[in-house]
Amino acid sequence: EAEVAQSPRYKITEKSQAVAFWCDPISGHATLYWYRQILGQGPELLVQFQDESVVDDSQLPKDRFSAERLKGVDSTLKIQPAELGDSAMYLCASSLEQGATYEQYFGPGTRLTVT
Amino acid sequence: GDSVTQMEGPVTLSEEAFLTINCTYTATGYPSLFWYVQYPGEGLQLLLKATKADDKGSNKGFEATYRKETTSFHLEKGSVQVSDSAVYFCALSEAAGNKLTFGGGTRVLVKP
């Protein structure tokens, strides 16, 4: 069964350092999402791509976060500089297309700890 | 904006007990409603969904009914197993962008 791949699974970094996460969606999925899940809370959308275009990045802290999906396939989320409050699980999801009828499939996540 | 509120956990049950997790929502339009489950060390998995009022979603013995009049989507299972121990998230999605808005999650622990 096809899965969403994410790496690394765990990352420990010091504050003020740069960190990057990678996501490979299910083949053929046009829509890709990055969510952030703070411990004990539900995930919140950071950015949504349709192919290589950003559809929604209204909750992305653009002073320190950036995301790209250059060829409309895999995606990278970067934080520079990292802050203590960025410690969280970063989840990637993909769906065939936009629209509530299309199921989102989630990857295993990258757990970030900022010290 | 859209929001989802679900009962706080943890919920601790004995095997074969009845499980209910309450979920209510606020939305501007007519959203689709979902229950996701997160097992320890794994990503979120879709458990069930309902796309319009009075629809009932069901899967693996779990079910939930979309109640527009009470803006609710409560999750139920008649007889839980130890393997049902997980965190359960209620979520909604407005039709256009498919962005999911999640509740805070409810941890369920089933003891043998």
Interface residues (C-beta under 8 A of the other chain):
Chain A: V4 T31 Y33 Y35 G40 Q41 G42 P43 E44 L45 Q48 V55 D56 L91 A93 S95 Q98 G99 A100 T101 Y102 E103 Q104 F106 G107 P108 G109
Chain B: V4 P31 S32 Y36 G41 E42 G43 L44 Q45 L46 K49 T51 F89 A91 S93 E94 A95 A96 G97 N98 K99 L100 T101 F102 G103 G104 G105
